[in-house]
Amino acid sequence: MTTIPFPTEMITSTDPADIIENTMTGRGFRAAIGDGALWSVGAHDIASVPGAYQLGGLTFLARILPMTETGRSDTAESMAVLVSLTPADEIDVEVRRIADGREHARIPGIYIDQIQRIILALDYDGPEVMNPRYV
């Protein structure tokens, strides 16, 4: 089993009411992202979670080309993506490398109609972390 590099409270809950709320929010995020965008980044181990603000979220593992000191790597790495609902009814997306937990990208304050484009922007092999055509 892969260890997801986010604090435990962001990805697990035992309260039945929280589990229901997290599931509903996670399903909404998954529907907004769409299967095509998830497949584009090689998403797997998709789960509804409490998220960074305990208001619900979605997490999944993805295959993303990481940035190195010399630019974009040629080999994709497994990364964890956490999509969280914020108290301001916005969405934060955080991407961390599985190998060392280092942050790859952080996109705060987006809205539901932008979430699919943000996930697609992660699947990029250019000099920036995210594809500028989608951000």
DSSP file (Angstrom, degrees, kcal/mol; ACC not computed):
  #  RESIDUE AA STRUCTURE BP1 BP2  ACC     N-H-->O    O-->H-N    N-H-->O    O-->H-N    TCO  KAPPA ALPHA  PHI   PSI    X-CA   Y-CA   Z-CA
    1    1 A M              0   0    0      0, 0.0     2,-0.3     0, 0.0     0, 0.0   0.000 360.0 360.0 360.0 137.6    0.0    0.0    0.0
    2    2 A T        -     0   0    0      1,-0.0     2,-0.6     0, 0.0    96,-0.0  -0.618 360.0-131.4 -82.1 135.2    1.2    3.5   -0.9
    3    3 A T        -     0   0    0     -2,-0.3    -1,-0.0    95,-0.1     0, 0.0  -0.781  19.0-140.0 -86.8 121.3    1.6    6.0    1.9
    4    4 A I        -     0   0    0     -2,-0.6     2,-1.8     1,-0.1     7,-0.1  -0.706  12.4-132.2 -84.6 127.8    0.0    9.3    0.9
    5    5 A P  S    S+     0   0    0      0, 0.0    -1,-0.1     0, 0.0    92,-0.1  -0.200  71.7 100.0 -81.9  49.3    2.1   12.2    2.0
    6    6 A F  S    S-     0   0    0     -2,-1.8     5,-0.1    90,-0.0    -2,-0.1  -0.934  85.9 -85.6-124.3 152.5   -0.6   14.3    3.6
    7    7 A P    >>  -     0   0    0      0, 0.0     3,-1.8     0, 0.0     4,-0.7  -0.251  40.7-116.6 -56.5 144.8   -1.4   14.6    7.3
    8    8 A T  H >> S+     0   0    0      1,-0.3     4,-1.6     2,-0.2     3,-1.2   0.839 112.1  60.3 -53.7 -40.6   -3.7   11.8    8.5
    9    9 A E  H 34 S+     0   0    0      1,-0.3    -1,-0.3     2,-0.2    45,-0.1   0.729 101.2  56.4 -64.9 -19.4   -6.6   14.2    9.5
   10   10 A M  H <4 S+     0   0    0     -3,-1.8    41,-2.6     1,-0.1    -1,-0.3   0.727 118.6  29.5 -80.0 -22.2   -6.7   15.3    5.8
   11   11 A I  H << S+     0   0    0     -3,-1.2     2,-0.3    -4,-0.7    -2,-0.2   0.451 116.2  48.6-122.2  -1.4   -7.3   11.8    4.5
   12   12 A T     <  +     0   0    0     -4,-1.6     2,-0.3    39,-0.1    -1,-0.1  -0.990  48.4 169.8-141.0 151.8   -9.1    9.8    7.2
   13   13 A S        -     0   0    0     -2,-0.3    -4,-0.0     1,-0.1    -3,-0.0  -0.979  19.4-167.1-153.2 148.4  -12.1   10.2    9.5
   14   14 A T        +     0   0    0     -2,-0.3    -1,-0.1     5,-0.0     3,-0.0   0.487  59.9 106.0-113.3  -8.6  -14.1    7.9   11.7
   15   15 A D     >  -     0   0    0      1,-0.2     4,-2.4     2,-0.0     3,-0.2  -0.621  64.5-145.5 -75.3 120.2  -17.1   10.1   12.4
   16   16 A P  H  > S+     0   0    0      0, 0.0     4,-2.0     0, 0.0     5,-0.2   0.863  98.6  51.7 -56.0 -39.1  -20.1    8.7   10.4
   17   17 A A  H  > S+     0   0    0      1,-0.2     4,-2.2     2,-0.2     5,-0.2   0.909 111.2  47.9 -65.1 -40.8  -21.5   12.1    9.7
   18   18 A D  H  > S+     0   0    0     -3,-0.2     4,-3.2     2,-0.2     5,-0.2   0.888 108.3  55.1 -65.4 -39.1  -18.2   13.3    8.4
   19   19 A I  H  X S+     0   0    0     -4,-2.4     4,-2.3     2,-0.2    -1,-0.2   0.912 109.1  47.3 -61.7 -42.5  -17.8   10.3    6.2
   20   20 A I  H  X S+     0   0    0     -4,-2.0     4,-2.2     2,-0.2    -1,-0.2   0.942 114.6  46.2 -63.7 -47.2  -21.1   11.0    4.5
   21   21 A E  H  X S+     0   0    0     -4,-2.2     4,-2.4     1,-0.2     5,-0.2   0.918 113.3  49.0 -61.2 -45.1  -20.3   14.6    4.0
   22   22 A N  H  X S+     0   0    0     -4,-3.2     4,-3.0     1,-0.2    35,-0.3   0.895 110.0  52.2 -62.0 -40.3  -16.8   13.8    2.6
   23   23 A T  H  X S+     0   0    0     -4,-2.3     4,-2.4    -5,-0.2    -1,-0.2   0.916 110.2  47.6 -63.4 -43.8  -18.3   11.2    0.3
   24   24 A M  H  X S+     0   0    0     -4,-2.2     4,-1.9     2,-0.2    -2,-0.2   0.924 115.5  44.5 -64.4 -44.5  -20.8   13.7   -1.2
   25   25 A T  H  X S+     0   0    0     -4,-2.4     4,-2.3     2,-0.2    -2,-0.2   0.931 113.7  50.4 -65.5 -45.5  -18.1   16.3   -1.7
   26   26 A G  H  X S+     0   0    0     -4,-3.0     4,-2.6     1,-0.2    -2,-0.2   0.892 109.3  50.9 -60.2 -41.3  -15.7   13.8   -3.1
   27   27 A R  H  X S+     0   0    0     -4,-2.4     4,-2.4    -5,-0.2    -1,-0.2   0.891 109.4  51.5 -63.8 -39.2  -18.3   12.5   -5.6
   28   28 A G  H  X S+     0   0    0     -4,-1.9     4,-2.1     2,-0.2    -2,-0.2   0.912 111.3  46.8 -63.3 -42.6  -19.0   16.1   -6.7
   29   29 A F  H  X S+     0   0    0     -4,-2.3     4,-2.4     2,-0.2     5,-0.2   0.918 111.8  50.9 -64.4 -43.5  -15.3   16.8   -7.3
   30   30 A R  H  X S+     0   0    0     -4,-2.6     4,-2.5     1,-0.2    -2,-0.2   0.908 111.2  48.0 -62.4 -41.5  -14.9   13.5   -9.2
   31   31 A A  H  < S+     0   0    0     -4,-2.4    -1,-0.2     1,-0.2    -2,-0.2   0.901 112.1  49.6 -65.1 -40.5  -17.9   14.3  -11.4
   32   32 A A  H  < S+     0   0    0     -4,-2.1    84,-0.3     1,-0.2    -2,-0.2   0.865 112.9  46.5 -67.7 -36.0  -16.6   17.8  -12.1
   33   33 A I  H  < S-     0   0    0     -4,-2.4     4,-0.5    -5,-0.1    -2,-0.2   0.928 103.6-150.8 -70.6 -45.2  -13.1   16.5  -13.0
   34   34 A G     X  -     0   0    0     -4,-2.5     4,-1.9    -5,-0.2     5,-0.2   0.221  24.8 -89.8  86.5 150.5  -14.5   13.8  -15.2
   35   35 A D  H  > S+     0   0    0      1,-0.2     4,-2.9     2,-0.2     5,-0.2   0.864 121.4  58.7 -63.2 -37.4  -13.1   10.4  -16.1
   36   36 A G  H  > S+     0   0    0      1,-0.2     4,-1.9     2,-0.2    -1,-0.2   0.915 108.2  44.3 -60.8 -44.5  -11.2   11.6  -19.1
   37   37 A A  H  > S+     0   0    0     -4,-0.5     4,-1.2     2,-0.2    -1,-0.2   0.893 113.9  50.9 -68.0 -39.0   -9.1   14.1  -17.1
   38   38 A L  H  <>S+     0   0    0     -4,-1.9     5,-2.8     1,-0.2     3,-0.4   0.922 111.5  47.3 -63.9 -43.0   -8.5   11.4  -14.4
   39   39 A W  H ><5S+     0   0    0     -4,-2.9     3,-1.4     1,-0.2    -1,-0.2   0.861 103.7  63.9 -65.2 -34.3   -7.4    8.9  -17.0
   40   40 A S  H 3<5S+     0   0    0     -4,-1.9    -1,-0.2     1,-0.3    -2,-0.2   0.855 109.8  37.7 -58.6 -36.5   -5.1   11.6  -18.6
   41   41 A V  T 3<5S-     0   0    0     -4,-1.2    22,-2.9    -3,-0.4    -1,-0.3   0.321 116.4-112.2 -97.9   7.9   -3.1   11.8  -15.4
   42   42 A G  T < 5 -     0   0    0     -3,-1.4    -3,-0.2    20,-0.2    -2,-0.1   0.875  47.1-168.3  67.5  37.5   -3.3    8.0  -14.7
   43   43 A A      < +     0   0    0     -5,-2.8     2,-0.3    -6,-0.1    19,-0.2  -0.313  17.0 154.3 -64.8 138.9   -5.4    8.5  -11.6
   44   44 A H  E     +A   61   0A   0     17,-2.0    17,-2.9     1,-0.1     3,-0.1  -0.945  48.9  44.8-154.1 171.0   -5.9    5.5   -9.3
   45   45 A D  E    S-     0   0A   0     -2,-0.3     2,-0.3    15,-0.2    -1,-0.1   0.927  74.5-175.7  53.1  48.4   -6.7    4.8   -5.7
   46   46 A I  E     +     0   0A   0     14,-0.2     2,-0.3    -3,-0.1    14,-0.2  -0.596   7.7 166.7 -79.2 131.3   -9.4    7.5   -5.8
   47   47 A A  E     -A   59   0A   0     12,-2.7    12,-2.7    -2,-0.3     2,-0.4  -1.000  39.3-119.1-149.0 145.4  -11.1    8.2   -2.5
   48   48 A S  E     +A   58   0A   0     -2,-0.3    10,-0.3    10,-0.2   -25,-0.2  -0.693  44.3 173.7 -79.4 136.4  -13.3   10.8   -0.8
   49   49 A V  E     -A   57   0A   0      8,-1.7     8,-1.6    -2,-0.4   -38,-0.2  -0.866  46.8-102.8-139.8 168.4  -11.5   12.3    2.2
   50   50 A P      > -     0   0    0      0, 0.0     6,-3.2     0, 0.0     5,-0.6   0.841  59.9-150.9 -63.8 -32.8  -12.0   15.1    4.8
   51   51 A G  T > 5 -     0   0    0    -41,-2.6     3,-1.0     3,-0.2     6,-0.1  -0.166  35.8 -55.3  84.3 177.3   -9.6   17.4    2.9
   52   52 A A  T 3 5S+     0   0    0      1,-0.2    -1,-0.2     4,-0.1    34,-0.1   0.752 138.7  35.5 -66.1 -26.5   -7.3   20.2    4.2
   53   53 A Y  T 3 5S-     0   0    0     32,-0.4    -1,-0.2    -3,-0.3    -2,-0.1   0.250 109.4-113.7-113.5  11.5  -10.1   22.1    5.9
   54   54 A Q  T < 5S+     0   0    0     -3,-1.0    -3,-0.2     1,-0.1    -2,-0.1   0.771  90.1 110.1  61.7  28.6  -12.2   19.1    7.1
   55   55 A L  S   <S-     0   0    0     -5,-0.6    -4,-0.2    30,-0.4    -1,-0.1   0.322  89.2 -79.3-111.9   3.5  -15.0   20.1    4.7
   56   56 A G        +     0   0    0     -6,-3.2    29,-2.4    29,-0.1    -1,-0.3  -0.110  57.0 165.2 110.8 151.1  -14.6   17.3    2.3
   57   57 A G  E     -AB  49  84A   0     -8,-1.6    -8,-1.7   -35,-0.3     2,-0.4  -0.964  29.0-108.1-174.3-172.1  -12.3   16.5   -0.6
   58   58 A L  E     -AB  48  83A   0     25,-2.3    25,-3.3    -2,-0.3     2,-0.4  -0.997  23.1-171.0-140.3 138.5  -10.9   13.9   -3.0
   59   59 A T  E     +AB  47  82A   0    -12,-2.7   -12,-2.7    -2,-0.4     2,-0.3  -0.974  11.9 159.2-130.3 149.7   -7.6   12.3   -3.2
   60   60 A F  E     - B   0  81A   0     21,-1.8    21,-3.0    -2,-0.4     2,-0.4  -0.982  36.7-114.1-158.7 159.7   -5.9   10.1   -5.8
   61   61 A L  E     -AB  44  80A   0    -17,-2.9   -17,-2.0    -2,-0.3     2,-0.3  -0.784  37.4-178.6 -95.7 144.2   -2.6    9.0   -7.0
   62   62 A A  E     - B   0  79A   0     17,-2.8    17,-2.9    -2,-0.4     2,-0.7  -0.945  32.1-119.3-140.9 159.2   -1.4   10.1  -10.4
   63   63 A R  E     + B   0  78A   0    -22,-2.9     2,-0.4    -2,-0.3    15,-0.2  -0.907  45.3 166.8-101.9 111.1    1.5    9.6  -12.8
   64   64 A I  E     - B   0  77A   0     13,-2.5    13,-2.9    -2,-0.7    59,-0.1  -0.959  41.5-115.2-130.4 142.1    3.0   13.1  -13.4
   65   65 A L        -     0   0    0     -2,-0.4    11,-0.2    57,-0.3    59,-0.2  -0.667  41.0-142.0 -75.1 118.1    6.3   14.3  -14.9
   66   66 A P        -     0   0    0      0, 0.0     7,-2.9     0, 0.0     2,-0.3  -0.374   9.2-114.6 -82.1 160.3    8.2   16.0  -12.0
   67   67 A M  E     -E   72   0B   0      5,-0.2     5,-0.2    -2,-0.1     2,-0.2  -0.732  34.0-171.1 -87.4 141.6   10.4   19.1  -12.2
   68   68 A T  E >   -E   71   0B   0      3,-3.6     3,-1.1    -2,-0.3     5,-0.0  -0.658  43.2 -90.3-120.2-179.4   14.1   18.6  -11.5
   69   69 A E  T 3  S+     0   0    0      1,-0.3     3,-0.1    -2,-0.2    -2,-0.0   0.787 129.5  42.9 -63.4 -26.3   16.9   21.0  -11.0
   70   70 A T  T 3  S-     0   0    0      1,-0.3     2,-0.3     0, 0.0    -1,-0.3   0.374 126.0 -88.5-101.9   3.8   17.6   20.9  -14.7
   71   71 A G  E <  S+E   68   0B   0     -3,-1.1    -3,-3.6    56,-0.0    -1,-0.3  -0.910  80.7   0.9 127.5-155.4   14.0   21.1  -15.9
   72   72 A R  E     -E   67   0B   0     -2,-0.3    -5,-0.2    -5,-0.2     2,-0.1  -0.508  68.0-127.0 -75.5 134.6   11.3   18.5  -16.6
   73   73 A S        -     0   0    0     -7,-2.9    -1,-0.1    -2,-0.2    -8,-0.0  -0.423   5.0-138.3 -75.3 155.3   12.1   14.9  -16.0
   74   74 A D  S    S+     0   0    0     -2,-0.1     2,-0.5     1,-0.1    -1,-0.1   0.598  85.4  70.9 -87.0 -13.8   11.5   12.3  -18.8
   75   75 A T  S    S-     0   0    0     -9,-0.1    -2,-0.1   -11,-0.0   -11,-0.1  -0.913  81.5-128.6-112.9 126.0   10.1    9.7  -16.4
   76   76 A A        -     0   0    0     -2,-0.5     2,-0.3   -11,-0.2   -11,-0.3  -0.375  23.0-155.2 -68.7 147.2    6.7   10.1  -14.7
   77   77 A E  E     -B   64   0A   0    -13,-2.9   -13,-2.5    -2,-0.1     2,-0.5  -0.863  24.5-101.8-119.5 156.7    6.6    9.7  -10.9
   78   78 A S  E     +B   63   0A   0     -2,-0.3    20,-2.1   -15,-0.2    21,-0.5  -0.664  47.0 178.3 -78.1 127.7    3.7    8.7   -8.7
   79   79 A M  E     -BC  62  97A   0    -17,-2.9   -17,-2.8    -2,-0.5     2,-0.4  -0.952  26.3-127.4-131.5 151.4    2.2   11.7   -7.0
   80   80 A A  E     -BC  61  96A   0     16,-3.0    16,-2.5    -2,-0.3     2,-0.5  -0.837  19.8-159.2 -98.7 133.7   -0.7   12.3   -4.6
   81   81 A V  E     -BC  60  95A   0    -21,-3.0   -21,-1.8    -2,-0.4     2,-0.5  -0.955   4.8-168.7-114.1 129.3   -3.3   14.8   -5.5
   82   82 A L  E     -BC  59  94A   0     12,-2.9    12,-2.4    -2,-0.5     2,-0.5  -0.977   2.3-169.2-120.8 119.6   -5.5   16.3   -2.8
   83   83 A V  E     -BC  58  93A   0    -25,-3.3   -25,-2.3    -2,-0.5     2,-0.4  -0.944  16.6-175.7-107.7 120.5   -8.6   18.4   -3.8
   84   84 A S  E     -BC  57  92A   0      8,-2.8     8,-2.5    -2,-0.5     2,-0.4  -0.944  26.5-131.3-126.7 138.9  -10.1   20.2   -0.8
   85   85 A L  E     - C   0  91A   0    -29,-2.4   -30,-0.4    -2,-0.4   -32,-0.4  -0.699  31.1-147.3 -79.3 135.7  -13.2   22.4   -0.3
   86   86 A T    >   -     0   0    0      4,-2.7     3,-1.8    -2,-0.4     4,-0.0  -0.588  26.2-106.8-101.4 165.4  -12.3   25.6    1.6
   87   87 A P  T 3  S+     0   0    0      0, 0.0    -1,-0.1     0, 0.0    -2,-0.0   0.737 120.8  59.5 -61.3 -21.4  -14.3   27.6    4.1
   88   88 A A  T 3  S-     0   0    0      2,-0.0     3,-0.1     1,-0.0    -3,-0.0   0.238 120.8-108.7 -89.7  13.6  -14.8   30.2    1.4
   89   89 A D  S <  S+     0   0    0     -3,-1.8     2,-0.2     1,-0.2    -4,-0.0   0.806  83.3 121.9  59.1  31.8  -16.5   27.6   -0.9
   90   90 A E        -     0   0    0     21,-0.1    -4,-2.7    22,-0.0     2,-0.4  -0.573  60.6-118.6-107.5 178.9  -13.4   27.6   -3.1
   91   91 A I  E     -CD  85 110A   0     19,-2.5    19,-2.8    -6,-0.2     2,-0.4  -0.978  16.7-160.7-126.2 134.1  -11.2   24.6   -4.0
   92   92 A D  E     -C   84   0A   0     -8,-2.5    -8,-2.8    -2,-0.4     2,-0.5  -0.928   5.6-161.4-110.0 138.4   -7.6   24.1   -3.3
   93   93 A V  E     -CD  83 107A   0     14,-2.4    14,-3.3    -2,-0.4     2,-0.4  -0.983   9.5-177.5-120.1 127.6   -5.5   21.5   -5.2
   94   94 A E  E     -CD  82 106A   0    -12,-2.4   -12,-2.9    -2,-0.5     2,-0.5  -0.987   6.9-165.7-127.5 135.6   -2.2   20.2   -3.8
   95   95 A V  E     +CD  81 105A   0     10,-2.9     9,-3.3    -2,-0.4    10,-1.5  -0.982  10.1 178.8-124.2 126.2    0.1   17.8   -5.5
   96   96 A R  E     -CD  80 103A   0    -16,-2.5   -16,-3.0    -2,-0.5     2,-0.2  -0.958  31.9-111.7-128.1 145.9    3.0   16.0   -3.6
   97   97 A R  E  >  -C   79   0A   0      5,-2.8     4,-1.8    -2,-0.4   -18,-0.2  -0.543  18.2-145.5 -72.0 136.2    5.5   13.5   -4.7
   98   98 A I  T  4 S+     0   0    0    -20,-2.1    -1,-0.1    -2,-0.2   -19,-0.1   0.888  93.3  61.5 -68.1 -39.7    5.0   10.1   -3.1
   99   99 A A  T  4 S-     0   0    0    -21,-0.5    -1,-0.2     1,-0.2   -20,-0.1   0.878 129.8  -0.1 -59.0 -43.2    8.8    9.4   -2.9
  100  100 A D  T  4 S-     0   0    0      2,-0.1    -1,-0.2    -3,-0.0    -2,-0.2   0.414  90.2-117.0-131.3   0.0    9.7   12.3   -0.6
  101  101 A G     <  +     0   0    0     -4,-1.8    -3,-0.1     1,-0.2     2,-0.1   0.520  60.3 153.4  75.5   4.6    6.4   14.2    0.2
  102  102 A R        -     0   0    0     -6,-0.1    -5,-2.8     1,-0.1     2,-0.3  -0.403  51.3-106.1 -69.7 142.0    7.8   17.3   -1.5
  103  103 A E  E     +D   96   0A   0     -7,-0.2    -7,-0.3     1,-0.2     3,-0.1  -0.506  35.2 177.5 -70.8 129.7    5.2   19.7   -2.9
  104  104 A H  E     -     0   0A   0     -9,-3.3     2,-0.3     1,-0.4    -8,-0.2   0.805  68.5  -7.7 -96.3 -42.6    5.0   19.6   -6.7
  105  105 A A  E     -D   95   0A   0    -10,-1.5   -10,-2.9     2,-0.0    -1,-0.4  -0.992  51.7-165.9-155.1 150.5    2.2   22.1   -7.2
  106  106 A R  E     -D   94   0A   0     -2,-0.3   -12,-0.2   -12,-0.2   -14,-0.0  -0.959   6.6-178.4-141.7 121.5   -0.3   24.1   -5.1
  107  107 A I  E     -D   93   0A   0    -14,-3.3   -14,-2.4    -2,-0.4     3,-0.3  -0.902  13.7-172.8-123.5  99.7   -3.3   25.8   -6.7
  108  108 A P  E     +     0   0A   0      0, 0.0   -16,-0.2     0, 0.0    -2,-0.0  -0.558  54.6  20.0 -92.6 157.1   -5.5   27.7   -4.2
  109  109 A G  E    S+     0   0A   0     -2,-0.2     2,-0.2     1,-0.2   -17,-0.2   0.824  75.6 146.2  65.8  40.7   -8.8   29.4   -4.7
  110  110 A I  E     -D   91   0A   0    -19,-2.8   -19,-2.5    -3,-0.3     2,-0.3  -0.590  39.8-125.1-101.3 170.8  -10.3   27.8   -7.8
  111  111 A Y    >>  -     0   0    0     -2,-0.2     3,-2.3   -21,-0.2     4,-0.7  -0.717  28.3-101.3-113.9 165.2  -13.9   27.1   -8.6
  112  112 A I  G >4 S+     0   0    0      1,-0.3     3,-0.7    -2,-0.3     4,-0.4   0.802 119.5  57.7 -57.4 -33.9  -15.7   23.9   -9.6
  113  113 A D  G 34 S+     0   0    0      1,-0.2    -1,-0.3     2,-0.1     4,-0.2   0.592 108.8  47.6 -75.5  -7.8  -15.8   24.9  -13.3
  114  114 A Q  G <> S+     0   0    0     -3,-2.3     4,-1.9     2,-0.1    -1,-0.2   0.535  86.3  88.6-102.4 -11.1  -12.0   25.3  -13.3
  115  115 A I  H <X S+     0   0    0     -4,-0.7     4,-2.2    -3,-0.7     5,-0.2   0.863  84.9  51.7 -64.7 -39.1  -11.1   22.0  -11.6
  116  116 A Q  H  > S+     0   0    0     -4,-0.4     4,-2.4   -84,-0.3    -1,-0.2   0.921 110.3  49.4 -63.5 -42.8  -11.0   19.8  -14.8
  117  117 A R  H  > S+     0   0    0     -4,-0.2     4,-2.0     1,-0.2    -1,-0.2   0.868 109.6  52.4 -63.6 -37.0   -8.6   22.3  -16.5
  118  118 A I  H  X S+     0   0    0     -4,-1.9     4,-0.9     2,-0.2    -1,-0.2   0.926 110.1  47.2 -66.3 -44.1   -6.3   22.3  -13.5
  119  119 A I  H >X S+     0   0    0     -4,-2.2     3,-0.8     1,-0.2     4,-0.5   0.916 112.9  49.4 -64.2 -42.1   -6.1   18.5  -13.4
  120  120 A L  H >< S+     0   0    0     -4,-2.4     3,-1.1     1,-0.2    -1,-0.2   0.850 103.1  61.7 -63.3 -33.9   -5.4   18.4  -17.1
  121  121 A A  H 3< S+     0   0    0     -4,-2.0    10,-2.2     1,-0.3    -1,-0.2   0.745  93.0  65.1 -65.3 -23.1   -2.7   21.1  -16.7
  122  122 A L  H << S+     0   0    0     -4,-0.9     2,-1.6    -3,-0.8   -57,-0.3   0.799  85.9  75.6 -68.0 -27.8   -0.8   18.7  -14.4
  123  123 A D  S << S+     0   0    0     -3,-1.1     2,-0.3    -4,-0.5    -1,-0.2  -0.626  75.0 125.3 -86.3  82.8   -0.3   16.4  -17.4
  124  124 A Y        -     0   0    0     -2,-1.6   -59,-0.3     5,-0.2    -3,-0.0  -0.993  48.0-166.5-147.2 144.3    2.4   18.5  -19.1
  125  125 A D        +     0   0    0     -2,-0.3   -53,-0.1   -53,-0.1     4,-0.1   0.114  58.2 106.0-119.5  21.1    5.9   18.0  -20.4
  126  126 A G  S    S-     0   0    0      2,-0.2    -2,-0.1   -55,-0.1     5,-0.0  -0.130  88.0 -85.8 -89.8-170.8    7.0   21.7  -20.8
  127  127 A P  S    S+     0   0    0      0, 0.0     2,-0.2     0, 0.0     4,-0.0   0.630 104.9  71.3 -76.4 -14.2    9.3   23.9  -18.8
  128  128 A E  S    S-     0   0    0      1,-0.1    -2,-0.2     2,-0.1     3,-0.0  -0.595  88.2-117.4 -98.1 164.1    6.6   25.0  -16.3
  129  129 A V  S    S+     0   0    0     -2,-0.2     2,-0.3     1,-0.1    -5,-0.2   0.884 100.3  29.8 -65.3 -38.7    5.0   22.9  -13.6
  130  130 A M  S    S-     0   0    0     -7,-0.1    -8,-0.2    -5,-0.0    -1,-0.1  -0.931  95.7 -98.1-126.6 148.8    1.6   23.2  -15.2
  131  131 A N    >>  -     0   0    0    -10,-2.2     3,-1.6    -2,-0.3     4,-1.2  -0.477  28.9-150.0 -64.0 116.1    0.5   23.7  -18.7
  132  132 A P  T 34 S+     0   0    0      0, 0.0    -1,-0.2     0, 0.0   -11,-0.1   0.703  91.3  67.6 -66.2 -18.1   -0.1   27.4  -19.1
  133  133 A R  T 34 S+     0   0    0      1,-0.2    -2,-0.1     2,-0.1   -12,-0.0   0.759 109.2  36.5 -70.4 -23.1   -2.8   26.8  -21.8
  134  134 A Y  T <4        0   0    0     -3,-1.6    -1,-0.2     1,-0.1   -13,-0.1   0.667 360.0 360.0-102.0 -20.8   -5.1   25.3  -19.1
  135  135 A V     <        0   0    0     -4,-1.2    -2,-0.1   -14,-0.1    -1,-0.1   0.477 360.0 360.0 -84.1 360.0   -4.3   27.4  -16.1
